[in-house]
Amino acid sequence: PEKMATVSLDDIIKARAVIYASGHVFRTPLVQLPGERLGVSPNTKLYGKMENMQNTGSFKVRGLVNMIARAPQELRDGHVMPITMSGGNFACAFAQILSSMGLRGRVVMPDTVHEARVEKVKAYGIQVDQTHVSKLEDVIRDHMDKEDMVYLHPYDDEDLIAGHGSAGLEILEDASDIDVVVVCCGGGGLLAGVSAAIRQTQLSNPQGKQSVIFGVEPHTADTMYQSLREGRAIKKDTVRSVASGLCPPYAGEKTFRHIKEYVKEVVLVSDEEIVESMRLLYSVGLLVEPSGAASLAAVRSGLLGNLENKKVVIMLSGSNISPTEMAKLLKV
């Protein structure tokens, strides 16, 4: 039998209580944005969910904190070390949160990651291995064979999906009459959680407002888009994009099941559109990394249908980009 989406609204509500209580996760604002200055029709009411202001610089901390809370006690006691794979924001969140809890951990990073990012993670006392992106989980398995460790998956985990779903609950509390929500998709953890939170809340009240949720991927990293076409979570041999956060080694199986159920469509945008959207966001005072700017790129692309007189929320997922990288991309 086909496996169904399994993260319930109750799971998400419980996760939210856990992560708020931790002190590591902020409730970020939903802010109305100057759509015309962002190249969006003046008749579209555009809102940004400000996860670029979240602790550790991205939404990743939401799912991570819930995963740690629900992991075996010996992880929190420091007897068993957590291990993960990430070249970016999940590694940053993993390092900062574990360090603040007085815990050690290990991250396996792709060998293409900028040296500054590797050093940043090591500065928190986290051990780092680097390998080819296709070998990340082989290295994790090698470590787990030798030593008792807990694998905290960077996206394909139900406790993580539930934690990320807290952002969806916040959006609904701040603006219940939303027409469209747009969320970037790498491995799919954020898209799965936010769509599950919003759609399950709304489906329990069929007479109320029903929102449409879109995912966004780069053309050159269309893992979830292709997974939806094939009806199963797939792995692509080469994924590349200016939005490195949207280049997972494979689509998550658990995330795929939730996205298939709760998301209308995943649309594709180009790197040029992503960089232009990042530039526009910067011009109205918002620092958003390429992965987070993909949501605006989708709204500007025309691929989401007619957005006239619609209330649209874009997820601004993170701000972990250095001034140097920013200047290089924007060619200023």
C-alpha positions as CSV (number, residue, x, y, z in Angstrom):
1,P,0.0,0.0,0.0
2,E,1.1,3.5,-0.7
3,K,2.5,5.3,2.3
4,M,0.6,8.4,3.3
5,A,1.6,11.8,4.8
6,T,2.0,11.0,8.5
7,V,2.8,14.3,10.3
8,S,-0.5,15.4,11.9
9,L,-1.6,18.8,12.9
10,D,-1.4,17.6,16.5
11,D,2.3,16.7,15.9
12,I,3.0,20.2,14.6
13,I,1.1,21.9,17.5
14,K,3.1,19.9,20.0
15,A,6.4,20.6,18.2
16,R,5.7,24.3,18.3
17,A,5.3,24.2,22.1
18,V,8.6,22.3,22.4
19,I,10.6,24.6,20.2
20,Y,9.2,27.8,21.7
21,A,10.0,26.5,25.2
22,S,13.6,25.7,24.1
23,G,14.4,29.4,23.8
24,H,16.2,28.7,20.6
25,V,13.4,29.5,18.1
26,F,11.8,32.9,17.5
27,R,8.3,33.6,16.3
28,T,9.1,35.6,13.2
29,P,7.0,38.4,11.8
30,L,4.8,38.3,8.7
31,V,5.4,41.6,7.1
32,Q,3.6,43.3,4.2
33,L,6.1,44.0,1.4
34,P,6.1,46.8,-1.2
35,G,5.1,44.6,-4.1
36,E,5.5,47.3,-6.8
37,R,9.1,47.9,-5.8
38,L,9.6,44.1,-6.0
39,G,8.3,43.8,-9.5
40,V,4.9,42.4,-8.5
41,S,1.5,43.7,-9.6
42,P,0.3,46.6,-7.3
43,N,-3.0,44.7,-7.0
44,T,-1.3,41.7,-5.3
45,K,-1.0,42.0,-1.5
46,L,2.4,40.6,-0.8
47,Y,3.6,39.4,2.6
48,G,7.0,38.0,3.6
49,K,7.5,35.4,6.3
50,M,10.7,36.6,7.9
51,E,12.7,33.4,8.5
52,N,15.7,35.3,7.3
53,M,15.5,36.9,10.8
54,Q,15.3,33.5,12.5
55,N,17.9,32.4,15.1
56,T,21.0,31.0,13.2
57,G,19.9,32.9,10.1
58,S,17.4,30.4,8.7
59,F,14.3,28.3,9.5
60,K,16.4,25.2,9.9
61,V,16.5,25.6,13.7
62,R,12.8,24.9,14.0
63,G,12.9,21.3,12.8
64,L,16.3,20.7,14.4
65,V,15.3,21.7,17.9
66,N,12.2,19.4,17.7
67,M,14.4,16.5,16.4
68,I,16.9,17.0,19.3
69,A,14.0,17.1,21.8
70,R,12.6,13.9,20.5
71,A,15.9,12.1,20.1
72,P,17.1,9.4,22.6
73,Q,17.9,10.9,26.0
74,E,21.5,9.8,25.7
75,L,22.0,12.3,22.9
76,R,20.9,15.2,25.2
77,D,23.0,13.7,28.0
78,G,26.1,13.9,25.8
79,H,26.7,10.1,25.8
80,V,25.8,9.6,22.1
81,M,26.9,12.0,19.4
82,P,24.6,13.4,16.7
83,I,25.8,13.3,13.1
84,T,24.3,15.0,10.0
85,M,25.1,16.0,6.5
86,S,24.9,19.6,5.2
87,G,26.9,22.2,3.3
88,G,24.9,25.1,4.5
89,N,22.2,26.4,6.9
90,F,21.4,23.1,8.6
91,A,25.1,22.7,9.4
92,C,25.1,26.3,10.9
93,A,22.0,25.6,13.0
94,F,23.3,22.2,14.1
95,A,26.6,23.7,15.2
96,Q,25.1,26.7,17.0
97,I,22.4,24.8,18.8
98,L,24.5,21.8,19.9
99,S,27.3,24.2,21.1
100,S,24.8,26.2,23.1
101,M,23.6,22.9,24.7
102,G,27.2,22.0,25.6
103,L,27.0,19.0,23.2
104,R,29.4,17.8,20.5
105,G,28.5,16.7,17.0
106,R,29.8,15.8,13.6
107,V,28.8,17.2,10.2
108,V,29.7,15.6,6.8
109,M,29.9,18.5,4.3
110,P,30.3,18.4,0.5
111,D,33.9,19.1,-0.6
112,T,32.6,22.1,-2.7
113,V,31.7,24.1,0.4
114,H,33.4,27.4,0.9
115,E,36.3,27.2,3.4
116,A,34.8,30.0,5.5
117,R,31.6,28.0,6.1
118,V,33.6,25.0,7.2
119,E,35.6,27.1,9.6
120,K,32.4,28.7,11.0
121,V,31.0,25.2,11.8
122,K,34.4,24.1,13.3
123,A,34.5,27.2,15.5
124,Y,31.5,25.8,17.5
125,G,33.5,22.7,18.3
126,I,31.8,20.5,15.7
127,Q,33.8,17.9,13.9
128,V,33.7,18.2,10.1
129,D,34.4,15.6,7.4
130,Q,34.4,16.6,3.7
131,T,33.6,14.3,0.8
132,H,32.0,14.3,-2.6
133,V,28.2,15.2,-2.5
134,S,27.3,11.7,-3.7
135,K,29.2,10.0,-0.8
136,L,27.8,12.0,2.2
137,E,25.7,9.3,3.6
138,D,28.4,6.6,3.0
139,V,30.6,8.6,5.3
140,I,27.8,8.9,7.8
141,R,27.2,5.1,7.7
142,D,31.0,4.5,8.2
143,H,31.0,6.6,11.4
144,M,27.8,4.9,12.6
145,D,29.3,1.5,12.1
146,K,32.3,2.4,14.2
147,E,30.6,4.4,16.9
148,D,27.1,4.7,18.5
149,M,25.7,7.9,16.9
150,V,22.3,9.4,16.2
151,Y,21.7,10.5,12.6
152,L,19.8,13.8,12.5
153,H,18.6,14.0,8.9
154,P,18.7,17.5,7.5
155,Y,15.3,17.2,5.8
156,D,13.7,13.8,5.7
157,D,12.5,13.3,9.2
158,E,9.0,13.5,10.7
159,D,10.0,15.3,13.8
160,L,11.9,17.8,11.7
161,I,8.9,18.3,9.3
162,A,6.6,18.9,12.4
163,G,9.0,21.5,13.7
164,H,9.2,23.3,10.4
165,G,5.4,23.2,10.3
166,S,5.3,25.7,13.2
167,A,6.1,28.4,10.7
168,G,2.9,27.5,8.9
169,L,0.9,27.8,12.1
170,E,2.3,31.3,12.6
171,I,1.4,32.4,9.1
172,L,-2.2,31.4,9.7
173,E,-2.4,33.2,13.0
174,D,-1.1,36.4,11.5
175,A,-3.2,36.3,8.3
176,S,-5.9,33.7,8.0
177,D,-7.3,34.8,4.7
178,I,-4.3,34.0,2.5
179,D,-4.8,32.9,-1.1
180,V,-1.4,31.7,-2.0
181,V,1.7,30.6,0.0
182,V,5.1,30.1,-1.8
183,V,7.9,28.1,-0.2
184,C,11.3,27.1,-1.6
185,C,12.1,23.4,-1.9
186,G,15.4,21.7,-1.4
187,G,15.0,18.3,0.2
188,G,11.4,19.4,1.0
189,G,11.4,19.7,4.8
190,L,10.1,23.3,5.0
191,L,7.6,22.8,2.2
192,A,6.3,19.6,3.7
193,G,5.9,21.1,7.2
194,V,4.4,24.4,6.2
195,S,1.9,22.8,3.7
196,A,0.9,20.2,6.2
197,A,0.3,22.8,8.9
198,I,-1.7,25.1,6.7
199,R,-3.7,22.6,4.7
200,Q,-4.6,20.4,7.7
201,T,-5.8,23.4,9.6
202,Q,-7.9,24.6,6.7
203,L,-9.3,21.1,5.7
204,S,-10.7,20.8,9.2
205,N,-12.9,23.8,8.4
206,P,-14.1,23.2,4.8
207,Q,-16.3,26.3,4.9
208,G,-13.3,28.5,5.7
209,K,-10.6,30.0,3.5
210,Q,-8.6,27.4,1.6
211,S,-5.1,28.5,0.5
212,V,-3.1,27.2,-2.4
213,I,0.5,26.2,-1.7
214,F,3.3,26.2,-4.3
215,G,6.9,24.9,-4.0
216,V,9.8,26.4,-5.9
217,E,13.0,24.8,-7.2
218,P,15.7,25.9,-9.6
219,H,15.5,24.5,-13.1
220,T,18.9,22.9,-12.6
221,A,18.0,21.3,-9.3
222,D,14.4,20.1,-9.9
223,T,14.5,17.0,-7.8
224,M,11.1,17.3,-6.2
225,Y,9.5,18.5,-9.4
226,Q,10.7,15.3,-11.2
227,S,9.7,13.2,-8.1
228,L,6.1,14.5,-8.4
229,R,6.2,13.7,-12.2
230,E,7.5,10.1,-11.5
231,G,5.3,9.5,-8.5
232,R,8.2,8.6,-6.2
233,A,11.1,10.4,-4.5
234,I,14.1,10.4,-6.8
235,K,17.8,11.1,-6.8
236,K,19.4,13.3,-9.4
237,D,23.1,12.8,-10.3
238,T,23.8,16.5,-10.8
239,V,22.1,19.4,-9.1
240,R,23.6,22.8,-9.2
241,S,22.3,26.3,-8.6
242,V,23.2,29.7,-7.2
243,A,20.8,28.6,-4.5
244,S,23.0,25.9,-2.9
245,G,20.4,25.3,-0.2
246,L,18.0,24.0,-2.9
247,C,20.5,21.3,-4.2
248,P,19.8,18.2,-2.1
249,P,21.5,14.9,-2.8
250,Y,18.0,13.4,-3.3
251,A,14.3,14.2,-2.6
252,G,13.2,13.1,0.8
253,E,10.7,10.2,0.8
254,K,8.8,11.5,3.8
255,T,8.8,15.1,2.5
256,F,7.7,13.8,-0.9
257,R,4.6,12.2,0.6
258,H,3.5,15.4,2.4
259,I,4.2,17.6,-0.6
260,K,2.3,15.2,-2.9
261,E,-0.7,15.5,-0.6
262,Y,-0.7,19.2,0.4
263,V,1.1,21.2,-2.3
264,K,-0.6,22.2,-5.6
265,E,2.5,22.3,-7.7
266,V,6.2,22.8,-7.7
267,V,7.4,25.4,-10.2
268,L,10.8,26.0,-11.6
269,V,12.8,29.3,-11.8
270,S,16.2,30.1,-13.3
271,D,19.3,31.2,-11.4
272,E,19.0,34.6,-13.1
273,E,15.5,35.1,-11.7
274,I,16.7,34.1,-8.3
275,V,19.5,36.6,-8.3
276,E,17.3,39.3,-9.6
277,S,14.8,38.6,-6.8
278,M,17.6,38.7,-4.3
279,R,18.6,42.1,-5.6
280,L,15.1,43.5,-5.4
281,L,14.6,42.2,-1.9
282,Y,17.9,43.9,-0.9
283,S,16.8,47.1,-2.5
284,V,13.8,47.3,-0.1
285,G,16.1,46.5,2.9
286,L,15.9,42.8,3.1
287,L,18.9,40.5,3.3
288,V,17.8,37.1,1.8
289,E,20.0,34.4,0.5
290,P,19.4,32.9,-3.0
291,S,17.4,29.9,-1.7
292,G,15.0,32.3,0.1
293,A,14.7,34.7,-2.8
294,A,13.4,31.8,-5.0
295,S,9.9,32.4,-3.6
296,L,9.8,35.9,-4.9
297,A,11.2,34.7,-8.2
298,A,8.2,32.3,-8.5
299,V,5.7,35.1,-7.8
300,R,7.4,37.3,-10.5
301,S,7.6,34.4,-13.0
302,G,3.8,34.3,-13.8
303,L,3.8,30.5,-13.2
304,L,1.5,30.8,-10.2
305,G,-1.5,31.9,-12.3
306,N,-3.4,35.2,-11.8
307,L,-2.4,36.8,-8.6
308,E,-4.5,40.0,-9.1
309,N,-6.3,41.0,-5.9
310,K,-4.8,38.0,-4.1
311,K,-3.1,37.8,-0.8
312,V,0.3,36.1,-1.3
313,V,2.8,35.0,1.3
314,I,6.4,34.3,0.3
315,M,8.7,32.4,2.7
316,L,12.0,34.3,3.0
317,S,13.8,31.2,4.4
318,G,17.2,32.5,5.3
319,S,19.9,35.2,5.2
320,N,23.1,33.2,5.4
321,I,25.1,34.9,2.7
322,S,28.3,36.9,3.3
323,P,28.7,40.5,1.9
324,T,31.4,39.2,-0.3
325,E,29.2,36.5,-1.9
326,M,26.4,39.0,-2.1
327,A,28.5,41.6,-4.0
328,K,29.8,38.9,-6.3
329,L,26.3,37.7,-7.2
330,L,24.8,41.2,-7.6
331,K,28.0,42.4,-9.5
332,V,28.0,45.6,-7.6
